[in-house]
Amino acid sequence: MFHYDYKTENTCSQLISLDLDENVVHNVIFTGGCNGNLKAIPILIEGWTVEEVENKLTGVLCGRRPTSCADQLAKAVRAAYEAEKQAS
């Protein structure tokens, strides 16, 4: 299991922590942000692959912001996947 912390940009949440088992996402935790929504997203995506998260969440926006916590999660899982490959 590979642990990764991703510093978010342009969102209320400041950090996304997650674990990867090859390309399967586990244990997502958001620091900051909308408490209810950011408790639900990790439950919904538990066990998804990096590709599934990217396909479903990339491009989701929050109001006038150029991103959202969901969009940042898509970026975080890809960054974690690339870091996991480099660490191997």
N, CA, C and O atoms as a GROMACS GRO file, in nm:
protein
  352
    1MET      N    1   0.085  -0.117   0.000
    1MET     CA    2   0.000   0.000   0.000
    1MET      C    3   0.090   0.124   0.000
    1MET      O    4   0.184   0.132   0.079
    2PHE      N    5   0.061   0.217  -0.087
    2PHE     CA    6   0.140   0.338  -0.104
    2PHE      C    7   0.059   0.457  -0.053
    2PHE      O    8  -0.053   0.479  -0.101
    3HIS      N    9   0.112   0.533   0.041
    3HIS     CA   10   0.043   0.651   0.096
    3HIS      C   11   0.090   0.776   0.023
    3HIS      O   12   0.208   0.791  -0.009
    4TYR      N   13  -0.005   0.868  -0.002
    4TYR     CA   14   0.029   0.991  -0.073
    4TYR      C   15  -0.052   1.107  -0.017
    4TYR      O   16  -0.171   1.093   0.011
    5ASP      N   17   0.011   1.221  -0.001
    5ASP     CA   18  -0.054   1.346   0.040
    5ASP      C   19  -0.044   1.445  -0.075
    5ASP      O   20   0.063   1.468  -0.130
    6TYR      N   21  -0.158   1.504  -0.110
    6TYR     CA   22  -0.166   1.598  -0.223
    6TYR      C   23  -0.215   1.732  -0.172
    6TYR      O   24  -0.324   1.740  -0.114
    7LYS      N   25  -0.138   1.837  -0.194
    7LYS     CA   26  -0.178   1.973  -0.156
    7LYS      C   27  -0.268   2.027  -0.267
    7LYS      O   28  -0.227   2.038  -0.382
    8THR      N   29  -0.391   2.062  -0.231
    8THR     CA   30  -0.489   2.109  -0.329
    8THR      C   31  -0.465   2.255  -0.366
    8THR      O   32  -0.396   2.328  -0.296
    9GLU      N   33  -0.526   2.295  -0.479
    9GLU     CA   34  -0.518   2.434  -0.525
    9GLU      C   35  -0.659   2.484  -0.557
    9GLU      O   36  -0.739   2.411  -0.616
   10ASN      N   37  -0.688   2.608  -0.517
   10ASN     CA   38  -0.815   2.676  -0.550
   10ASN      C   39  -0.938   2.606  -0.494
   10ASN      O   40  -1.045   2.615  -0.554
   11THR      N   41  -0.924   2.537  -0.380
   11THR     CA   42  -1.040   2.475  -0.315
   11THR      C   43  -1.038   2.508  -0.166
   11THR      O   44  -0.938   2.553  -0.112
   12CYS      N   45  -1.152   2.484  -0.102
   12CYS     CA   46  -1.160   2.504   0.043
   12CYS      C   47  -1.078   2.399   0.118
   12CYS      O   48  -1.021   2.428   0.223
   13SER      N   49  -1.073   2.278   0.065
   13SER     CA   50  -0.988   2.177   0.128
   13SER      C   51  -0.842   2.212   0.098
   13SER      O   52  -0.811   2.269  -0.006
   14GLN      N   53  -0.755   2.177   0.190
   14GLN     CA   54  -0.613   2.209   0.174
   14GLN      C   55  -0.528   2.089   0.138
   14GLN      O   56  -0.421   2.103   0.080
   15LEU      N   57  -0.576   1.969   0.171
   15LEU     CA   58  -0.494   1.850   0.155
   15LEU      C   59  -0.584   1.729   0.130
   15LEU      O   60  -0.692   1.718   0.188
   16ILE      N   61  -0.538   1.640   0.043
   16ILE     CA   62  -0.604   1.511   0.022
   16ILE      C   63  -0.501   1.403   0.051
   16ILE      O   64  -0.394   1.400  -0.011
   17SER      N   65  -0.532   1.316   0.145
   17SER     CA   66  -0.447   1.201   0.176
   17SER      C   67  -0.516   1.076   0.124
   17SER      O   68  -0.638   1.063   0.134
   18LEU      N   69  -0.437   0.985   0.068
   18LEU     CA   70  -0.496   0.863   0.014
   18LEU      C   71  -0.392   0.753   0.010
   18LEU      O   72  -0.272   0.777   0.018
   19ASP      N   73  -0.442   0.630  -0.004
   19ASP     CA   74  -0.358   0.515  -0.023
   19ASP      C   75  -0.389   0.453  -0.158
   19ASP      O   76  -0.504   0.454  -0.203
   20LEU      N   77  -0.287   0.398  -0.222
   20LEU     CA   78  -0.304   0.325  -0.348
   20LEU      C   79  -0.251   0.184  -0.330
   20LEU      O   80  -0.146   0.163  -0.270
   21ASP      N   81  -0.326   0.089  -0.383
   21ASP     CA   82  -0.281  -0.049  -0.394
   21ASP      C   83  -0.273  -0.074  -0.543
   21ASP      O   84  -0.372  -0.112  -0.606
   22GLU      N   85  -0.153  -0.054  -0.600
   22GLU     CA   86  -0.131  -0.048  -0.745
   22GLU      C   87  -0.212   0.068  -0.801
   22GLU      O   88  -0.172   0.184  -0.783
   23ASN      N   89  -0.326   0.043  -0.869
   23ASN     CA   90  -0.404   0.157  -0.919
   23ASN      C   91  -0.542   0.166  -0.854
   23ASN      O   92  -0.632   0.230  -0.908
   24VAL      N   93  -0.559   0.103  -0.738
   24VAL     CA   94  -0.687   0.104  -0.667
   24VAL      C   95  -0.678   0.199  -0.548
   24VAL      O   96  -0.585   0.192  -0.467
   25VAL      N   97  -0.776   0.288  -0.538
   25VAL     CA   98  -0.776   0.396  -0.439
   25VAL      C   99  -0.844   0.350  -0.309
   25VAL      O  100  -0.949   0.287  -0.311
   26HIS      N  101  -0.780   0.384  -0.196
   26HIS     CA  102  -0.832   0.350  -0.064
   26HIS      C  103  -0.806   0.466   0.033
   26HIS      O  104  -0.715   0.546   0.013
   27ASN      N  105  -0.887   0.472   0.137
   27ASN     CA  106  -0.861   0.558   0.254
   27ASN      C  107  -0.842   0.705   0.221
   27ASN      O  108  -0.749   0.768   0.270
   28VAL      N  109  -0.930   0.761   0.138
   28VAL     CA  110  -0.920   0.903   0.103
   28VAL      C  111  -0.967   0.988   0.221
   28VAL      O  112  -1.072   0.962   0.279
   29ILE      N  113  -0.888   1.088   0.255
   29ILE     CA  114  -0.922   1.182   0.361
   29ILE      C  115  -0.895   1.323   0.311
   29ILE      O  116  -0.785   1.353   0.265
   30PHE      N  117  -0.996   1.409   0.319
   30PHE     CA  118  -0.980   1.551   0.286
   30PHE      C  119  -0.957   1.628   0.415
   30PHE      O  120  -1.022   1.601   0.517
   31THR      N  121  -0.866   1.725   0.412
   31THR     CA  122  -0.845   1.816   0.523
   31THR      C  123  -0.903   1.951   0.481
   31THR      O  124  -0.861   2.009   0.381
   32GLY      N  125  -1.000   2.000   0.559
   32GLY     CA  126  -1.069   2.124   0.526
   32GLY      C  127  -1.182   2.098   0.427
   32GLY      O  128  -1.206   1.984   0.388
   33GLY      N  129  -1.250   2.205   0.388
   33GLY     CA  130  -1.356   2.192   0.289
   33GLY      C  131  -1.493   2.165   0.350
   33GLY      O  132  -1.512   2.174   0.471
   34CYS      N  133  -1.588   2.134   0.264
   34CYS     CA  134  -1.728   2.110   0.303
   34CYS      C  135  -1.739   1.974   0.369
   34CYS      O  136  -1.731   1.870   0.303
   35ASN      N  137  -1.758   1.973   0.498
   35ASN     CA  138  -1.751   1.852   0.579
   35ASN      C  139  -1.836   1.738   0.526
   35ASN      O  140  -1.784   1.627   0.508
   36GLY      N  141  -1.964   1.760   0.500
   36GLY     CA  142  -2.052   1.652   0.457
   36GLY      C  143  -2.014   1.594   0.322
   36GLY      O  144  -2.002   1.473   0.306
   37ASN      N  145  -1.993   1.682   0.224
   37ASN     CA  146  -1.956   1.636   0.090
   37ASN      C  147  -1.824   1.560   0.091
   37ASN      O  148  -1.808   1.459   0.022
   38LEU      N  149  -1.730   1.609   0.169
   38LEU     CA  150  -1.598   1.550   0.167
   38LEU      C  151  -1.587   1.426   0.256
   38LEU      O  152  -1.483   1.361   0.259
   39LYS      N  153  -1.693   1.394   0.328
   39LYS     CA  154  -1.704   1.263   0.393
   39LYS      C  155  -1.768   1.164   0.298
   39LYS      O  156  -1.736   1.045   0.302
   40ALA      N  157  -1.858   1.212   0.212
   40ALA     CA  158  -1.930   1.123   0.120
   40ALA      C  159  -1.842   1.076   0.004
   40ALA      O  160  -1.845   0.959  -0.032
   41ILE      N  161  -1.765   1.167  -0.054
   41ILE     CA  162  -1.684   1.131  -0.172
   41ILE      C  163  -1.594   1.011  -0.144
   41ILE      O  164  -1.591   0.918  -0.224
   42PRO      N  165  -1.519   1.009  -0.033
   42PRO     CA  166  -1.433   0.893  -0.009
   42PRO      C  167  -1.511   0.761   0.003
   42PRO      O  168  -1.462   0.656  -0.041
   43ILE      N  169  -1.629   0.764   0.060
   43ILE     CA  170  -1.710   0.643   0.071
   43ILE      C  171  -1.750   0.595  -0.068
   43ILE      O  172  -1.745   0.475  -0.096
   44LEU      N  173  -1.790   0.689  -0.153
   44LEU     CA  174  -1.836   0.653  -0.287
   44LEU      C  175  -1.726   0.597  -0.375
   44LEU      O  176  -1.750   0.505  -0.454
   45ILE      N  177  -1.605   0.650  -0.364
   45ILE     CA  178  -1.499   0.610  -0.456
   45ILE      C  179  -1.406   0.501  -0.400
   45ILE      O  180  -1.315   0.457  -0.469
   46GLU      N  181  -1.429   0.457  -0.277
   46GLU     CA  182  -1.346   0.352  -0.218
   46GLU      C  183  -1.341   0.231  -0.311
   46GLU      O  184  -1.444   0.178  -0.350
   47GLY      N  185  -1.219   0.189  -0.346
   47GLY     CA  186  -1.202   0.073  -0.431
   47GLY      C  187  -1.203   0.102  -0.580
   47GLY      O  188  -1.183   0.010  -0.661
   48TRP      N  189  -1.227   0.226  -0.619
   48TRP     CA  190  -1.221   0.262  -0.761
   48TRP      C  191  -1.076   0.263  -0.807
   48TRP      O  192  -0.984   0.278  -0.726
   49THR      N  193  -1.057   0.248  -0.936
   49THR     CA  194  -0.923   0.260  -0.993
   49THR      C  195  -0.893   0.408  -1.017
   49THR      O  196  -0.983   0.493  -1.017
   50VAL      N  197  -0.766   0.437  -1.038
   50VAL     CA  198  -0.724   0.573  -1.072
   50VAL      C  199  -0.801   0.620  -1.195
   50VAL      O  200  -0.849   0.734  -1.199
   51GLU      N  201  -0.813   0.534  -1.294
   51GLU     CA  202  -0.882   0.570  -1.419
   51GLU      C  203  -1.030   0.600  -1.396
   51GLU      O  204  -1.084   0.692  -1.456
   52GLU      N  205  -1.096   0.522  -1.310
   52GLU     CA  206  -1.237   0.547  -1.281
   52GLU      C  207  -1.257   0.682  -1.214
   52GLU      O  208  -1.349   0.756  -1.247
   53VAL      N  209  -1.169   0.714  -1.118
   53VAL     CA  210  -1.178   0.844  -1.051
   53VAL      C  211  -1.157   0.956  -1.152
   53VAL      O  212  -1.234   1.052  -1.154
   54GLU      N  213  -1.056   0.944  -1.236
   54GLU     CA  214  -1.029   1.046  -1.336
   54GLU      C  215  -1.147   1.062  -1.433
   54GLU      O  216  -1.188   1.174  -1.462
   55ASN      N  217  -1.200   0.951  -1.482
   55ASN     CA  218  -1.309   0.957  -1.580
   55ASN      C  219  -1.435   1.022  -1.524
   55ASN      O  220  -1.506   1.092  -1.596
   56LYS      N  221  -1.463   0.998  -1.397
   56LYS     CA  222  -1.587   1.049  -1.338
   56LYS      C  223  -1.574   1.188  -1.278
   56LYS      O  224  -1.671   1.263  -1.276
   57LEU      N  225  -1.456   1.224  -1.228
   57LEU     CA  226  -1.443   1.347  -1.150
   57LEU      C  227  -1.363   1.460  -1.215
   57LEU      O  228  -1.376   1.575  -1.174
   58THR      N  229  -1.283   1.429  -1.315
   58THR     CA  230  -1.206   1.534  -1.382
   58THR      C  231  -1.301   1.634  -1.446
   58THR      O  232  -1.395   1.597  -1.515
   59GLY      N  233  -1.275   1.761  -1.421
   59GLY     CA  234  -1.355   1.867  -1.483
   59GLY      C  235  -1.476   1.912  -1.403
   59GLY      O  236  -1.544   2.006  -1.444
   60VAL      N  237  -1.504   1.847  -1.290
   60VAL     CA  238  -1.613   1.892  -1.203
   60VAL      C  239  -1.570   2.026  -1.142
   60VAL      O  240  -1.461   2.036  -1.085
   61LEU      N  241  -1.654   2.128  -1.154
   61LEU     CA  242  -1.619   2.261  -1.104
   61LEU      C  243  -1.703   2.296  -0.982
   61LEU      O  244  -1.810   2.239  -0.960
   62CYS      N  245  -1.655   2.391  -0.904
   62CYS     CA  246  -1.725   2.440  -0.786
   62CYS      C  247  -1.748   2.590  -0.805
   62CYS      O  248  -1.656   2.670  -0.792
   63GLY      N  249  -1.872   2.626  -0.835
   63GLY     CA  250  -1.904   2.766  -0.856
   63GLY      C  251  -1.821   2.826  -0.967
   63GLY      O  252  -1.812   2.769  -1.076
   64ARG      N  253  -1.760   2.940  -0.940
   64ARG     CA  254  -1.678   3.009  -1.040
   64ARG      C  255  -1.532   2.965  -1.040
   64ARG      O  256  -1.452   3.013  -1.120
   65ARG      N  257  -1.500   2.875  -0.951
   65ARG     CA  258  -1.360   2.828  -0.942
   65ARG      C  259  -1.326   2.742  -1.064
   65ARG      O  260  -1.414   2.681  -1.124
   66PRO      N  261  -1.199   2.740  -1.100
   66PRO     CA  262  -1.158   2.659  -1.215
   66PRO      C  263  -1.141   2.510  -1.182
   66PRO      O  264  -1.095   2.433  -1.266
   67THR      N  265  -1.179   2.470  -1.062
   67THR     CA  266  -1.163   2.332  -1.015
   67THR      C  267  -1.264   2.306  -0.904
   67THR      O  268  -1.352   2.389  -0.880
   68SER      N  269  -1.252   2.193  -0.838
   68SER     CA  270  -1.334   2.157  -0.722
   68SER      C  271  -1.257   2.054  -0.642
   68SER      O  272  -1.151   2.008  -0.684
   69CYS      N  273  -1.310   2.018  -0.526
   69CYS     CA  274  -1.244   1.912  -0.447
   69CYS      C  275  -1.244   1.780  -0.524
   69CYS      O  276  -1.147   1.704  -0.518
   70ALA      N  277  -1.354   1.752  -0.596
   70ALA     CA  278  -1.360   1.630  -0.676
   70ALA      C  279  -1.257   1.632  -0.788
   70ALA      O  280  -1.188   1.533  -0.811
   71ASP      N  281  -1.246   1.743  -0.857
   71ASP     CA  282  -1.146   1.758  -0.964
   71ASP      C  283  -1.005   1.745  -0.907
   71ASP      O  284  -0.919   1.682  -0.967
   72GLN      N  285  -0.982   1.805  -0.791
   72GLN     CA  286  -0.850   1.793  -0.727
   72GLN      C  287  -0.822   1.650  -0.686
   72GLN      O  288  -0.707   1.606  -0.691
   73LEU      N  289  -0.924   1.575  -0.647
   73LEU     CA  290  -0.906   1.434  -0.615
   73LEU      C  291  -0.862   1.356  -0.738
   73LEU      O  292  -0.775   1.269  -0.728
   74ALA      N  293  -0.919   1.387  -0.853
   74ALA     CA  294  -0.876   1.322  -0.977
   74ALA      C  295  -0.728   1.350  -1.004
   74ALA      O  296  -0.655   1.261  -1.046
   75LYS      N  297  -0.686   1.473  -0.980
   75LYS     CA  298  -0.545   1.509  -0.997
   75LYS      C  299  -0.458   1.437  -0.892
   75LYS      O  300  -0.347   1.392  -0.922
   76ALA      N  301  -0.510   1.427  -0.770
   76ALA     CA  302  -0.435   1.364  -0.661
   76ALA      C  303  -0.410   1.216  -0.687
   76ALA      O  304  -0.299   1.167  -0.665
   77VAL      N  305  -0.512   1.145  -0.735
   77VAL     CA  306  -0.492   1.001  -0.758
   77VAL      C  307  -0.392   0.977  -0.871
   77VAL      O  308  -0.314   0.882  -0.866
   78ARG      N  309  -0.394   1.062  -0.974
   78ARG     CA  310  -0.297   1.049  -1.083
   78ARG      C  311  -0.156   1.078  -1.032
   78ARG      O  312  -0.061   1.006  -1.064
   79ALA      N  313  -0.142   1.184  -0.952
   79ALA     CA  314  -0.011   1.218  -0.896
   79ALA      C  315   0.040   1.106  -0.807
   79ALA      O  316   0.158   1.072  -0.810
   80ALA      N  317  -0.048   1.048  -0.727
   80ALA     CA  318  -0.010   0.937  -0.640
   80ALA      C  319   0.034   0.816  -0.721
   80ALA      O  320   0.133   0.751  -0.688
   81TYR      N  321  -0.039   0.787  -0.827
   81TYR     CA  322  -0.006   0.675  -0.914
   81TYR      C  323   0.132   0.692  -0.977
   81TYR      O  324   0.212   0.598  -0.981
   82GLU      N  325   0.160   0.813  -1.025
   82GLU     CA  326   0.291   0.840  -1.085
   82GLU      C  327   0.401   0.832  -0.980
   82GLU      O  328   0.510   0.781  -1.009
   83ALA      N  329   0.375   0.882  -0.860
   83ALA     CA  330   0.475   0.875  -0.753
   83ALA      C  331   0.499   0.731  -0.709
   83ALA      O  332   0.612   0.693  -0.679
   84GLU      N  333   0.393   0.652  -0.707
   84GLU     CA  334   0.406   0.511  -0.671
   84GLU      C  335   0.494   0.436  -0.772
   84GLU      O  336   0.577   0.353  -0.735
   85LYS      N  337   0.474   0.467  -0.901
   85LYS     CA  338   0.556   0.404  -1.006
   85LYS      C  339   0.703   0.441  -0.990
   85LYS      O  340   0.790   0.355  -1.007
   86GLN      N  341   0.731   0.567  -0.959
   86GLN     CA  342   0.870   0.611  -0.944
   86GLN      C  343   0.935   0.549  -0.822
   86GLN      O  344   1.056   0.524  -0.822
   87ALA      N  345   0.855   0.525  -0.716
   87ALA     CA  346   0.909   0.470  -0.593
   87ALA      C  347   0.941   0.321  -0.606
   87ALA      O  348   1.019   0.267  -0.528
   88SER      N  349   0.881   0.256  -0.703
   88SER     CA  350   0.901   0.110  -0.719
   88SER      C  351   1.036   0.078  -0.777
   88SER      O  352   1.069  -0.039  -0.797
   0.00000   0.00000   0.00000
